[in-house]
Amino acid sequence: MTMYQANRERLIQKLSEDRTAAIIPTSPPRTRNHDCEFRFRPTSDFWYVTGFEEPGSVLVLLPEGTKEKPELRSVLFLRDRDPLLETWNGRRLGIERAPDHLQVDESRDIEDLWDDLPGLLSGYEQIMYRAGEEEARDREVLKVLASLRGKARGGILAPLELVDPSPSLHELRLFKSAEELDLMRRGAAITHQAHAGAMGLAKPGMNECEIDAFIDYTFRKNGSTGQAYTSIIAGGENACILHYVENKMELKDGDLLLIDAGAEMDYYATDVTRTFPINGTFNPEQRQIYELVLEAEEAAINLVKPGVPHNLVHKTALGVLVRGMIRLGLLEGTEESVIEDESYRRFFMHGTSHYLGLDVHDCGSYTVGKESRPMAAGMVFTVEPGIYIAADDETVEERWRGIGVRIEDDILVTESGYENLTGSIPKSIEDVEAACAQSVLENAL
């Protein structure tokens, strides 16, 4: 049984508890400009239960089967083979080969989807479907529901409501299987090569875009599906722009370079940030800020274990940062007063952690009732504190201005504690400066 088939079986089991069928579509191709399309990336929910990369497909899950075929629990609607279109746009799996290739019970032509759905969904009380992503598709789904409800007077049980995937599918995705973790570790290993290589490559006078190109090359050369998100290659004061993606400025002697980039392995994301001196050596102010951020990250990581509330990651990192910034003279007051009035947000304005998986900001609830959700084995999330001092902030001494540091790792909760999936990427002052001194040829090519 493939990983995707196992995921599908677990979801079917959950759906059967509430007599719920599911409609799980993937995306259509997206236009980049005029008649050019973006490189296709399957929808995460769809990939999780199919492992199928073709656009314009829909998986229908039927826990109880149909009246005519009780054994029919998975039906994939997809494009059929077309020699002419395949010559222009690439190969297709086709209807005939799909059941054996993907281990679904039945495959049908995507052109028949809306005509076939009423018959397939008849008898289910709820339909799991994520609305709000494709307006035209939403309208067709509502038409199917209206059609079924119109037949209720004939004794056919019609679905009462559409339900969101979050309580079922997204809860499954939150806890990673051994196969998923293997993919994420492989992505982390490739990301290690890219970050360590960039430390050895970056030099004053180069351009951010050169580092961006090197990282993308390293990801793809080593078997990744590419960038898990648009890489941030932020030199100097650009690091104080949290989602800086222009990546086209000159790297200057004496500045830091913040790189937030992660490889995607079979669509499972890695999310890593490292910050290092472009000339290879931290100056005293950079070193103090860097060591403070590293202390905050390590304190937050070290508390990770099953049962610990997830929001304690942020609270722990924040406490370390606030105490340190008061000590350095960047903030005034007590730790309690600074946190209460949120004056720290001038320098640390984002959260410290998010789930990671098929999406960079992966699905799953962060609360149980009104309380922060306890960590549990199989969860993967980031820990990423930072300090960002704007270049034009005249409330601080000039020596601090324009320094932006973020350090980020991917953390797996284990049965007894944690595993840092990306912890081997140079991070201590000594290891970072050593990586900067190495030739890029030794690191990654």
N, C-alpha and C positions, 0 to 999 in steps of 0.2 A: 504494500500500500504506500503510495506517495505521500509526502508531507501535505500536499494540497487536498488529496482525497481524505486524509485523516482529519484535516481541519473541517472539511465539508461534513464528515460524519458527526463530528462533535457539535457542529451547528444544527444539523438535522435533529439530533437528540434534544437539544434545547428547544427547538421550534415545536417538537412533538408534544412537549409538556403543556403548551397553550393552544394546540390546534392552529398553528400559525404556518402559513406558506411564506415563501420569500421570493422577491424579485431583486436580483443583484446585477445591475448593468455595469459595463465598462464604458469608457468615454468614446466619443467619436473623434476622428482626427481634428486637430485645431489649426486654423489658418495662422501662419506667421505674418505673411504679407502677400497680397495679391493671390497668386495661385501656388504659393509655397507653404508647406506645412511644417509645424514643429515636429521634432522627433517624437514618436508616439511613446507614451508611458501609460500602462494599464492602470485603472482605478485600483486603489489599494485593497478595498473590500473584495473586489472581483478577483484580483490576483491571489488573495489569501485562500480562496476556496476553489480555484481552477488551475493556477499556474499557466494561464493562457494569455498570450501577448497581443492577439489581434484586436483591432478596434471594432466598435459597433456590435459587440456581442452582449448577450443577456443570459444569465443563469437563473433558472426557476427551480426552487427546491420545494418538494412536496412530501413532508414527513409521512403522511398516510397513503401516499400514492393517489391514484384516481379510482373511481368506481370500476372502470373497465380494466385498469392495470394497477392493482395494489402495490406491485413491486416497483412502480415507476416513481422514483423519488428525486431524481435530478434530470433536468432537461436543459440542454444548452442550445440556444438559438445563435447561429453564426452565419457568416457569409459562405456561400457555396463556392466551389472552384470555378474559375473563369479564366481560360488561357489568355485571352486578350488583355484583360485587366491585370493579370499576374505578370505579363510581359512588361507592362508599364509601371506597376506599383508594388510588385513583390509577391512572393508565394503565399498561398493560403492553405490552411489545413484541410478545409472542406468538410461537408456534412458527413460523408461516408466514413472518414477516418477518425472523426472526433471521439466517438465512444471508446475505442481501443486506446487511443493516444492519451486521453484525459480521464479515462475511467468514469465517464458519466453514463447514466442509464440509457439516455436517448439524445439524439441531436436533430435539430430541425432548422429549416431556412429562416433567417432573421426576417425575411419579408413576410413570414406567416405569424409573427409574434402576436400582433394585436388581435388577429382572428382566433388564434389558438388559446390565448390566455383565459378567456371566460370559462372554457371547458376544463382547463387545468386547475383553476382556482375554486371551482364550485365545491362547496362543502366545508371550506375553511372559515373560521371565525375571525381571523386577523390576517393581514398581509404585511409582512416586514418589507419596507421600502423606504429609502432615504430620499425624501422630497426636497425640492429647492435647488437642485444642481443643474437640471435641464428642464426648462419650462415646457417645451414641446412634449417631452416624454412624460412629465407630470400630468399634462392634460390627457394624454392617452390612457394613463393608469386610472385616472378618475373616470374616464369613459367606461373602462372595463368594470370598475366597481358599480357604476350606475346601471350597466347592463345586467350584472348579477343581481342587484337589488330589485331590478324590474322583474326578475324571474322568481322572486321569493314567494309570490302568491301561488306559484305552482308547486310549492313544497321543497324548493331548493334552498339550502342554507346559504345565505349571502354573507360575505365578510362585513363585520360591524365597523372596522376601523383599519386605518393604516398605522403601523407602529414603527418607531425609529429603530435602527440597528443597534443603538448604544447599549441597551440592557442585555443583549444576547451576543451578537457578532463582535461588538467592540470590547466586551468583557473577555471574550476568548482571545482576541488579539493582544490584550494587555499582558497575558502570561505566555512567555516565549517557550517553545518546545526545544528539545536538544538540536533538532535540525535547523531551526531558526537561529539559535545561538551560534551554531557553527558558521552560518552565513555572516552573522554580525562580527564574529571573531576574524573571519577572513577579510571582511571590509575594514576592520580595525588595523590589520596587518598592512594592508595596502595604504591606508591613511598614514600609518607610521612612516612608510617609505617616502610619502609625499611631503610630510611636514619636516622630517629630518633632512631630506634632500633640499628643501627650500631654505633651511637654515644655512646649509653649506653653499647654496647658490647665491643668495641675496648679497648684493654689494652696493655701496653708494654709487649713484649715477645710473643704475638700472631703473627700469620702469615696473610699476606694479603689475602691468599686463604680462610681463615676461614671467613673473612668478606664477601668475594665474594660469598661463599656458603650460608651464612646467607641471603644475599640480594636476591639471586635467589630463595631460599626457601620461603622468605616472599612474593615475587611476585607471585609465583605459588600457594602457600597456600591460597592466597586471591582472586583467580580466574583470574589472569592475564594470557595472552598467553605466558608470559615469559619476557625475557630481550628484550627491543626495540633495543638494540645494545650490543656489548660486553662491559661489565662493566669495568670501570677503577678504580682500588683500589690501589692508589699510595701513599705509605708512604714516608715521608722525601723527599730526593732529587728526588725520582721517579716522584713526582708531576711536575717536570720541563720537563718531557717527555710528550708531549701533548696527544699522543695516547698510553700511557703505558697500556699494557693489560696482561703482564706476571703474575701479581698478585700472587707472590710467595715469597716475601721477608718478613723478620721479621719486626714487628712494634717496633720502638725504643722509649724509654722514651725521652721526649723533642722534638720529631718530630711532624709535622702535618700529617694528613691523608686526602688526597683529594679523594673523591668518586664522580665519574661521572657515574650515573646509573639511568635508567628509566624503569618503567614497561610498557609493551605493552598490551593494552586492546582491544580485538578483532582486533588486528593488527594496532591500533592507538597508536602512540608513545608518551611517556613522556620522557623528556630530562632534567635532573636536576644534578647540581653539588653543593656539599657542602664540605667545608674544616674545619677541627676541630683538636684540640690538642689531641694526643693519650693519654696523661696522664690527660686530662681534663681541663688544664689551659693554656691559651696562655702566652708565655713569652713576654717581651716588644717589641721585634722586630717583632715577629709574629703578635702581636696585631696591630702594626702600619701598616703593610702591609695589614692585613685583613680589617681593618677599611677603608683603602684607596680603596680597591677593592669594598667593600660594598657601599661606597659613590658613586663610579662610576656607579655601577649597579643601585642603587636607582635613581640617576640623570637621567640615560637613560630611566628607566621604567616610571618615572614620566612625561616624555614629550609625552608618547604614547597617541594618539587620532587620529580620522579620519582626513586626510588631511596633516598630518606631513610626510615629506619625510622619507622613511625607512632608508636611510643612515645617518640620524641625530642621530640614536641610537648609531652607532659606533663613530661618531664625538664627541658626548657628553661624552661618556664613556672615549674616548681617551683623551680629554681635561682634565678631572678630574685626570686621571692616570698620565699624563705628569706633570701637576702642582704639584701633590703630590710627584712624584719621584724626581723632582727638589728640592722640599722642604726637602726631606729626604737625599739628597746628592747622590742619585743613578744616576742622570743625571745632565749634566751641560748645561747652556745656557738658552735661553728664551723658553717659550711655543712654539712660532712661529718657532724658529730655530730648536728645537728638532723635531717638527712635519715635518718640511720641509726636514731635512736631514735624517729623519727616524731612528735616533739613539735610539729611544724608543723601536725599534723592538728587541733589545737584551733581553728585559724583557716582552714585550707584542707583540707577533708576529702573532696573528690570528685576524679574524674579531670578531665582538661582537654579531652578530645576524644571524639566518637563520630560514626559514619557518619550521613549524612542522606539521605533520599530519600522514598519513599512512606511510610515510618515515620520518626518523629522520631528514634528510636534504630534506625537502619536496619540491615538484615541485611548479612552479609559477615564473613568471618573476619579477626581482628586479628593472627593469627600464621601463620607458615609453619613447620611443625615446632614447634620450641621457640623460634624467633626471632620478633621483631616483624616484621610484614609491611611490606615496602617500599611506599612510596607509588607510585601509578601514575596516569597521565593518565586522567581520567574519574571518579575518586573525588571525592566531596564529603563533607566532615566539618566539625564545629564546632571552634572553639578558644574556650575559655571559662574562664579562670582567675578566681579570686575570693578575697576575704578577708572573713571573717565573725567579728566580735568580739562575743560575747554581752553583753547589757546587764547581766547579773549576774556577769560575770567579774571578780572582785576581784583577780586576779593581775596585771592591767594597770592603768595609770593611768586615772582616771575619764574623762578627755577622749577616750579611744579607744572607750569602751564603747558598744555599740549601733550601731556602724557596720558595715554590710554592703554590699559592692561586688562586682558581677560584671559583666564585659564579655564579650560573645559575638558572634562572627561566623561566617558560613558560607563555607567555603573550598573552591574547586574546584582540584584538581591539574590543571595544563595540561602540555603537552609540554615546556615549558621552565621552568616555575615554578608560579605559582598565580594565581588570580583570586579576589579577595574579593567574593563576590556581594552582601554586605550592607555593604560598606565605606563607602558614601555616607551611611549613617545617622549623624547627629552623634555624635562620640566624643571628640574632643579637649576639654580643659577649655574652651577658647575657643569651640568650635563648640557644645558643650552649653549653656553659659551664654547664648550668642546665641540658640539655639533656645528656651530657657526665656523669653527676653525677647520673643519674637514672639507675636503673636495666633494663637490656634488657627485662626481663619478664614483666615489667610494660609497655613497649613500643610496643612490637610487637608479642609476642608469645601467 
